[in-house]
Amino acid sequence: MIDDVAKPKTGPVRRLYAWMLRHAQGRHAKAALACFAFAEASCFPIPPDVMLLPMMLADRKNAIKLAAWCALWSVIGGMLGYTIGAVFWDTAGQWIIHALHIAQSQVDALQRKYQENAYWIAIQGLTPIPFKLVTISSGLAKVPFGAFLFYAALARSVRFVVIEGALVHFFGDQAKIILEKYLEPVLIGFLVLVVLGFVLMGYLAR
């Protein structure tokens, strides 16, 4: 009976988490994180946090460096998203929003916001709103590129470095214990945040 209680939890989610921890310090891990962050800022639907967090937990002393690396490539990917909105909206931009089931009214709403005040890029870059929608809408709104770059870098640096990286660096051991104990609820919570991002988009479109 005691053995049954002490037996570690298993399941597909926990096996995936264990696999990510094992490979979080692999020779190609940083390159994979860069690709993930770059793609998410322009076309990929899943936020890079799902890869960044296990990497930081596996290498706590370099958590802030990893977070900065993720932020850097997210901003670089955001530059592509901006270009898609500014130059390739009628082709690549339309294809991306349709593939991700994003309504034109949601893009129009963000476009109007960014035309009025570009600082909304920094605010919404911190929220669950998909960053690709922020970057593409910024380009479509013809926000001055320097302003876009500043606000995008601010948003991603605060989110990945100041919030996530610092928390793992200073509270990594406790975070790892809590994550491993409550992995399934944490994952559900993360998915809820992703869904909340799309709900926020719908609210903005009103």
C-alpha positions in Angstrom: 0.0 0.0 0.0 2.8 2.4 0.9 4.6 1.5 -2.3 1.5 2.4 -4.3 1.3 5.8 -2.6 5.0 6.5 -3.1 4.9 5.5 -6.8 5.6 8.5 -9.0 2.7 9.7 -11.2 2.9 8.7 -14.9 0.9 9.6 -18.0 1.5 11.1 -21.5 1.8 14.7 -20.1 4.3 13.7 -17.5 6.3 11.6 -20.0 6.4 14.6 -22.4 7.5 16.9 -19.6 10.3 14.4 -18.6 11.4 14.2 -22.2 11.6 18.0 -22.5 13.7 18.2 -19.3 16.1 15.5 -20.5 16.6 17.4 -23.8 16.5 20.9 -22.4 20.3 21.0 -22.3 20.9 19.2 -25.5 23.3 20.5 -28.1 20.4 21.8 -30.3 18.1 23.0 -27.5 19.0 26.7 -27.8 18.6 26.6 -31.6 15.2 24.9 -31.2 14.1 27.5 -28.7 15.2 30.3 -31.1 13.2 28.7 -33.9 10.2 28.3 -31.7 10.2 31.9 -30.4 10.8 33.3 -34.0 8.0 31.3 -35.5 5.5 32.1 -32.7 5.9 35.8 -33.3 4.9 35.6 -36.9 2.8 32.5 -37.7 3.1 29.6 -35.1 0.1 29.2 -32.8 1.8 27.9 -29.6 3.8 30.3 -27.3 7.5 29.6 -26.6 6.9 29.5 -22.9 6.1 25.7 -23.1 9.7 25.1 -24.2 11.4 27.9 -22.3 10.1 26.9 -18.9 11.5 23.3 -18.9 14.8 24.7 -20.2 15.1 27.2 -17.4 14.2 24.6 -14.8 16.8 22.3 -16.1 19.5 25.0 -16.1 18.4 27.4 -13.4 21.8 29.3 -13.2 21.3 30.3 -16.8 17.6 31.0 -16.6 17.8 34.7 -17.3 20.2 34.2 -20.2 17.8 31.6 -21.7 14.9 34.0 -21.2 16.8 36.8 -22.9 17.7 34.5 -25.8 14.0 33.7 -26.2 13.0 37.4 -26.0 15.6 38.2 -28.6 14.3 35.7 -31.2 10.7 36.6 -30.4 11.5 40.2 -31.3 13.4 39.1 -34.5 10.4 37.0 -35.4 8.2 39.9 -34.6 10.1 41.9 -37.3 9.0 39.3 -39.8 5.4 39.6 -38.5 5.6 43.3 -38.9 6.9 42.9 -42.5 4.0 40.5 -43.3 1.5 43.1 -42.1 3.2 46.0 -43.8 4.2 44.4 -47.1 2.6 41.0 -47.6 -0.8 41.4 -45.9 -2.8 40.5 -49.0 -0.9 37.2 -49.4 0.9 35.8 -46.4 -1.0 37.9 -43.9 -4.4 36.8 -45.1 -3.3 33.2 -45.2 -2.0 33.2 -41.6 -5.1 34.8 -40.0 -7.4 32.4 -41.8 -5.2 29.4 -40.9 -5.3 30.5 -37.2 -9.1 31.3 -37.4 -8.5 34.9 -36.6 -11.3 37.2 -37.6 -10.6 40.2 -39.8 -12.5 42.4 -37.3 -10.0 41.5 -34.6 -7.1 42.5 -36.8 -8.9 45.8 -37.7 -9.5 46.5 -34.0 -5.8 46.2 -33.2 -4.8 48.1 -36.3 -6.9 51.1 -35.1 -5.5 50.9 -31.6 -1.9 50.9 -32.8 -2.6 53.8 -35.2 -3.9 55.8 -32.2 -1.3 54.8 -29.7 1.7 52.5 -30.5 2.3 51.9 -26.7 -0.5 49.3 -26.9 2.0 47.0 -28.6 3.9 46.9 -25.3 0.8 46.3 -23.2 -0.8 43.7 -25.4 2.6 42.0 -25.9 2.4 41.0 -22.2 -1.1 39.5 -22.4 -2.2 36.1 -23.7 -3.1 37.8 -27.0 -1.1 35.9 -29.6 2.0 37.9 -30.3 1.8 37.2 -34.0 -1.5 39.1 -34.1 0.2 42.1 -32.4 3.2 42.1 -34.8 1.2 41.6 -38.0 -1.4 44.3 -37.0 1.5 46.7 -36.1 2.8 46.4 -39.7 -0.7 46.7 -41.1 -1.2 49.9 -39.1 2.1 51.3 -40.4 3.5 51.9 -36.9 6.9 53.5 -37.3 9.4 50.6 -37.3 11.5 52.1 -34.6 8.5 52.5 -32.3 7.4 49.0 -33.0 10.8 47.6 -32.3 11.0 49.4 -29.0 7.6 48.4 -27.7 8.0 44.8 -28.9 11.4 44.5 -27.2 10.0 46.0 -24.0 7.0 43.6 -23.9 9.0 40.4 -24.6 11.8 41.4 -22.3 9.4 42.0 -19.4 7.5 38.9 -20.0 10.4 36.4 -20.6 13.3 38.0 -18.7 11.8 40.1 -15.8 8.9 37.8 -15.0 9.6 34.3 -16.1 13.4 34.3 -16.0 13.7 36.1 -12.7 11.1 33.9 -11.0 12.8 30.7 -12.1 16.3 32.0 -11.2 15.3 33.0 -7.7 12.5 30.4 -7.0 13.4 27.6 -9.4 13.6 24.8 -6.9 10.2 25.6 -5.5 8.8 26.2 -9.0 10.0 22.8 -10.1 8.5 21.0 -7.1 5.2 22.7 -7.6 5.2 22.1 -11.4 6.0 18.4 -11.0 3.4 18.0 -8.3 0.6 19.8 -10.1 1.7 19.4 -13.7 -1.8 18.6 -15.2 -3.6 21.6 -13.5 -0.7 23.9 -14.6 -1.0 22.7 -18.2 -4.7 23.2 -18.1 -4.2 26.7 -16.7 -1.7 27.4 -19.5 -4.2 26.2 -22.2 -6.9 28.4 -20.5 -4.6 31.4 -20.9 -4.1 30.6 -24.6 -7.9 30.4 -25.1 -8.2 33.6 -23.1 -6.0 35.3 -25.6 -8.4 34.5 -28.4 -11.3 35.6 -26.2 -9.5 39.0 -25.6 -9.2 39.3 -29.4 -12.9 38.9 -29.7 -13.5 41.6 -27.1 -11.1 44.0 -28.8 -13.0 43.5 -32.0 -16.2 44.9 -30.6 
